[in-house]
Amino acid sequence: MGWKSKAALTAVGAVLVVAGVVAVRTATFKAPAAVDLSSVRLAPPRPVDVAMAAQHLGEAVRFQTVSHQDKAEDQPAEWDRLHAWLQATYPDAHRVMTREVVDGHALVYTWKGTEPALPPIVLMAHQDVVPVTPGSEGAWTHPPFDGAVADGAVWGRGSIDDKGSLVTLFEALDGLAKAGFTPRRTVILVSGHDEEVRGGGARAAAALLKARGVKAQFVLDEGMVVVADHPVTHAPVALIALAEKGYATLTVTAPAVGGHSSAPPPQTGVATLAKAVLAIADKPFPMRFSGPGADMLKSLAPHASPTVKMAAANTWLFSPFLVKETSRTPAGAAMLHTTIAPTMLKGSPKENVLPQDAEAWINYRIAPGDTSADVMARAKRAVGDLPVKLAWVKTPDEPSKVSSTSSEGWKTLSALAADESKAPVAPALMTAASDSRYMGPIADDIYRFQPLLLSVKDTEMIHGTNEHMTLANVERMVRFYQRLVETAAR
């Protein structure tokens, strides 16, 4: 036998070995983070007065607790009105919970358990909403602050983000208090007033709880949802975020000599700025099939196509394929790396005047495993010797730590999410930011999930036009929070 024949046989043998390993790993593959539902004793659901809960959510929407970029445009009296409304609308919840106000309008409620030595649970929902884009009001089916209950839904800014959570949490807590439920484990509700502008209220609440020595069993805040048509399974999937990305905005400034546009220098400040922004944007962070984003796909693999299952069971071989498949959509790609998004530009105040400096803002969402120092170093390498200055707008928020998928908190949340949604549950990475990022000092496990059933298309209305919550989702939310408190705190 010649050397060519021996080489061919060796190659065939290697292929067969690889194929065998792939086949065995695929056949024995089990989804990570899976919970034995029989191991968690879930509280039964209680009846939900959906009409009343929807009416209350509509009322809450009417308070224009809008956080503007310029704080001077805010209306503090709207927060005062919301607070008074909460006290009047939910008397039983306020009877059993102590209420504290920090940092002006952030709220901390404590329902003391009968066994105070047990680590408490912390539930979160913020009060503020984003502005409605000027000029878009006419595109809304119902005016954005009317809180209309119509066509099987509650309409208006904040109906989902995040007064939907705030109101349904109070509906659940008030109902439990009225029914005579007494928690063994303390329940703490934290409601920040300025989440949409980076959360000073939540930061103050976290500092208060830390000073008291609170160490929570888990924290639950807004975040992921039950996706009705998940692109991997083409069916409902309940996604619970284990972590969220960091947040940072970089300014790129190109100093320049002003003057008349009729006699421009060879290189204007705007041209220098454009080169710098393109240089940064054209060097994206590499995608990595790791962390919560990868865990999501691995968890969904048993419910996906045989090809995806095979690839997820053999990441040692198919990581490039998985990265390619996951990154087919911007949302999928965002789960695998730190994103770079140039968002704002400033130059001359007049078309025929050369700016004395030109400036751009670049927003980063920093993936776990990266840091703001990595971001700055990469940007500096990208611009090289271009005459620009780089600086942070504010001190960056680093990525959160990744929470456990073996903790009691995860078991409770995932079992309840599975029972309520009748869908697979998977860990995920939240690519946006929430107030929960400040709770790290008081909890090792922080989860981000709202028990809403939304299609991928539906999620576009959050921060957009025609935000609304269906009555079916109102019922889901109240029932989920009621069962969660009774299960975790009994």
N, C-alpha and C positions, 0 to 999 in steps of 0.2 A: 504493500500500500504506500502510495507516494505521499509526500508532505502536504500536498494540496488536499488529498482525500482525508488525511488525518485532521487538518485544520477545519475542513468542512464538518467532519463528525464532531469535533470539539465545539464548533459554533452551534450545531444542532443540539448538542447536549446542554450547552449553556442556556439556549432558548427554552428547552424543555424544563430545565430546573427553574428558571424564572417563571415560566407558565405555571408550573406546579406550585411554587410559592404563592403566586398571585391567586390561584384557584383556592388554595387552602385558607389563605387570609380572608378572601372574600366570603367563603362558606362559613367561617367562624366569626365574622365581624359582628360586633355588638356596638350599638350607638353609645357614645359617652354621655354622661349626665342623665341617663335614663333612671326613673324612679319607679319602684314597685308601688303601685297605687294602693295595694292592699295593706302596705305598711303605715299608711297615714290615715288616721281616723278623722275624716272630714265632718264638720258640723253640717247638719241638713239645712237646706234653704228655707227661709221664711217668706211669707207672702210680701210682695212689693206693690205699693200703691203707685203705679207708673204715672197715672195722670197727675197726681199731686207732685211727684218728683219732677216731672217735666215742667209743671207750672213754676215750681221753685227755681229750676235751672233758668227758665225764661226770665224770671225776675232778677236773678243774679247777673245775667248778661246785660241788663239795662244800666247797671252801674258802670260808668266809663272809666274803669281803673286802667287807663292806658299808660304804659311806660314809654315815654318818648326818648329819643336820643338826647334831646335837650331837656333836662329835668325841669327847667322853668316852665315848660309847656304842660307838665302834669297837673292834675286837679286833685290835691290831697283830700278835699272834702268828699270825693267819690269813694275813697277807701273808708272814710269815717261812716258814710252811709251804708256801705257793704257790711262793716262790722256791726252796726246797729241792727241791720236786717238779719244777720246770722243769729244774733242773740234773741231776736223776737221770733224768728222762724223755727228755731231748734231749742226750745226751752228745756227739754229733758236732757239733751246732750250737755247743755250749759249747767244743768243742775248737778250732774255727776262729775264734770270735769272742771279743773281750775283753768283760768284763762289769764295769760300774760301777754303783754305787748312789748316788743323790743324793736329798737332801731326805727321808731316812728310808727310803723304799721305792720310789721311782721307779727304773726300770732303763734303762740306756743300753748297748746292745750294738753293737760295731763289728766288721764283717768287712772287714778291710783288703784293698783291691784291689791288683792288680799294677801299676796305673798310678795312683798316688795323686794325680796332678795333675788327674785327671778329677773333675768335681763329683760328690759322692756322691748316692745316693738315700736318702731317709729314709722308713721305714715305721713306722706307729704303731698301737698298740692298748692300751687301758687295762685295768688289773687289777681295778678296783673295780666294784661293782654297786650298784644302788639297793635300799633295803629292800623287803621284801614287806609290803603293807598289812596291819596287824594285823587278824585276824579273817577274812582272805580265804584263809587257808591251805587250808581245806577245799574251796575251789572249784577247786584245782589238780588236774589229772588224775593227776599224780605230784607228791609233795612237792617244794617249790621248791628245796631244797638236796640232794636225793638224787642228782641227776645221772643219772637213769634213762635207759637206752637201750632204748626200747620203741616199738612202733607206728611203726617207720620213722623215728624222730627221737631226738634227745638233748634231754631235758626239764630245765628249771630256770632259775633266775634267773641271767642272764649268758650263757646259751647262745648268744644273739645279741649282746647288748650288755654287754661287748664281749669276753668270753672266747672267743667264737666266732672273732673275728679273731685274738686273741692265740695261741690254740692252733693254728689252721690256718696262721698265719705260721710258727710253730715247726716244725710238721709239714713245711712246704715247705722251710725252711732246713735242718733236720736231714737231710731226704732228699737235698738237693743236696750237702751236705757229705759225707754217706755215699757218694754216687755219685762223689765226687772233683771236683765242679765248683769252679773257682777264678774269682772275679769279677775283671774288669779294673777296674771301677768300685767304689769302696768302698760297702758297704751298711751303713746304720745303722738299728737298731731302737730306738725310744723307746717305753717303756711306763710311762705315768703311773700313780700309785696312787690318785689322788683326783680323777679327771676329773668325777665326779658332784657334786663340791662346789667346782667352779671351778678345779681343776687347778694347785695349787702345785708338784706334782712335774714336770709338763710345763714349767712356767715355769722351774724350776731346770735342767732338761735343756737347754732352749733357751739359757739363759745360759751353760751349760758349753760347748755347741757354738759359740756365738758367740765366746766367749773364745778358742777354738782356731782361729778364722778360717774355720769351715765355711761354705760357700755351696753349698747343695744344688741339684742339677739340678731336683728336685721333691720334694715331700712328699706322701705318701698316708696318709690317716686314714679312720676310719669316716665314715659319712654317708648318702649316697643308695644306692639299690639298683636292681636290675632289677625294675621294676614289671610284674607279669604282665598286668594289666588296666588300663593307663593310660587315664584318662578321655578323653584327646584322641584316641587311636588305637584304643582298645578292644582292644589287643594289647600284647605285651611291649615295654618301652622301657627301655634302660639309661641311667640318669640319673647324671651325674658333676657334683657341685657344684663350682662355680668359686669360691665365696665362702660365708661364713656371716654371719648377722646378729650384730649386737652384742647385749650382754646388760646389762640394768640393772634394778634394783628401786628404786622410789620409795616412801618412806613419806610418808603424809599424816596429820598429827597435828592434832587439834582440841582445844586446851586447854579445860578447863571447870571449873566449880565443882562439887565433889561434893556429896553430901547424900542425903537420903531421897527415894525416888521418889514419895512421897505428895504432895510439894510441889515439882514440877518448875518450872524457869524457863520462860519462853516458848520459848526455843531451847536444847535440850540439846546436849551435845557430840556425841552420836550423830547427832542430826538434822543438825547442821552438817557432820559428817563425811560423812553420806550425800549431802548436796547437793554436796559437793566431789568425791566419787568419781564421782557421776553426771555432773557437769559435765565432768570429765576424760574419762570413757568416751564421753560423747556428742559429743565432738569428735575423731573418729578422724583419723589421718593420711590424706591423699588417696592413692588408688591410682594408680600410674603404670605404664604399659606400657613399661618400660625395664629395663635391667640383665639379670642372669642369668635371672630369671623370664620376661622377655619372650623372651630368646634360646632358652629351652627350647621355647616354643610355635612360634617361627619354625623351629627345627630339626625339629620334628615335623610341620610343616605339609604337607610332601610326602607324608606317610603318613596324613594325616587326610582329612576330607571336603573336597570342592571349595570349600565355603563358607569353611572355616578357612584353606585354602591361599590363596584370594583375599584374605581379610582380612589374613593374615600378610604377603602380598606388597605390600600397600597400607596399611601402618600409618598413613600420612599421612591416610587417609580413615576407616579402620575401627578406630582405637585404642579408642574407647568401646565398640564391640562386643566387641573382644578382652578388655578389662578385665571386662566383664560376664560373658563366658563363662568366663574364668579364675577369677573370684571366686565361682563357683557353689558351691564347697566352701570350708570354712575353710582347708584346706591350700593351695588355689589362691590364695585371697585373701592369705594370709600371704606369698606370694612377691612381692606387688606393693606392699607398704607396711610401715611400722613398725606393729607390733601393740601394743595396750594391753589388759592382762588383770589386773583386780583379783583378787587371789588370797587374801588373808588379812585378817582383821579382829580388833581387840581393843577391848574396852570394859570394862564393870564385871565384877568377879568374882562378883557376885550379882544376882539378878533385880530386887531392890527397892532397889538402891543406884545412885545416879547416878555415872557414872565421872568421875574427876578429869581424865582425858583419854581421847579415843577415837582409835584409830589404824588405818589401812589400809595394806596393801602392794599396790603395783601393779607387775606385771612387764612390762617392755618388751623386745621383740626388735626391734632397730634395723636397718632396711634400709640397704644401701649407698646413699650419697647423703644420708643423715641422720646426725646426731651426737647424743650425749647432751646437748649444749648445746641443740640444737633441741628435744629432748624436754622438758627442764626449762622452756624458754621457753614452749612450748605449754601445759604444765600450769599454769604461772603465769597465763597469759592466761585459761585456762579457769576457774580458781577465782576470778579477779577479786579483789573485796574481801572474800571470805569469810575469817573469822578462823582460818586454818589455816597450818601450817608444812609446807614441802616439803623433803625431804632424801633423798640417796642412802643406801641401806643400806651399800653398798660402792662403791668407785670403779668406774664402769661400764667394761665392755669395749666398745670401739668396733667397728663392723663391720669385717670383714677387707677387704683389698684384693681386687679381682677378678682371678683368675688367667687366663693366656693360653689361647686355643684355637688357637694356631699354634706353640706350643713343642714341643720334642721330647718332653717329658713327656706333654703332651696327646695327641700323635700315638700314642705307645706305649700309653697307657692306653685311649684310645678305640678303637684298632684291636684291642687284646686284648679289651676288653669286647664289641665287636661280634662278634668271632670266637667268643668263648665263649657269648654269649647268643643269637647269630643274630637280633639285634634292632637297631633303630635306636638310635643313641647321641645323647644331647642334653645340653648343659650345663644346669645348674640352680642354684638358690640353696638352701642348707641353712638352714632356719628355726630349727633348734635350735643348740646349741653343742657344740664338740668341743675336745679338747686342742690341735688343730692351730692354733688361733687365736694361740697363743704362738710359733709358728714363723716369723712374718713376718721377724724379723731375720736368719734364716739361709736363707731361700728366697723367691724372687719368685713361684714357682708352687706353690700348695698345693691339692691336690684331695681330695675327700671322697667315697669310694665303697667299698661292699662288694659283691662279686659274688654276692649272694644273689638268688634269684628268689622274690619275695613278692607276693601280691595286696595290693590296698589294704586289705582286711579283715585280712590277716595282720599288717600293721604295727601294729595295735592292741595286740598282745601284748607289744610292746617296752615295758618299764617297767610292764607289766600282768600279768594272770593268764595262766598256761599258756604262758609264754615257752618256745619250743623251736626247735631247728634240725633240719630234715629231713636224713636221710643224703645225699640228693641234693645239698643245699646244702653239707654238709660236704665232699663231693667237689669241688663247684664251687670252693669257697674255696681248698682246698689246691692244686688244679690251677692256678687263676688266679695265686696268689702265686708258685708255682714258675715258671710261664711268665714272669711279670712280672720276677722277679729275673734269670732267664736272658736275657731280652730286653734289659732296661735296663742290666744290669751286665756283660754278656759283652764 
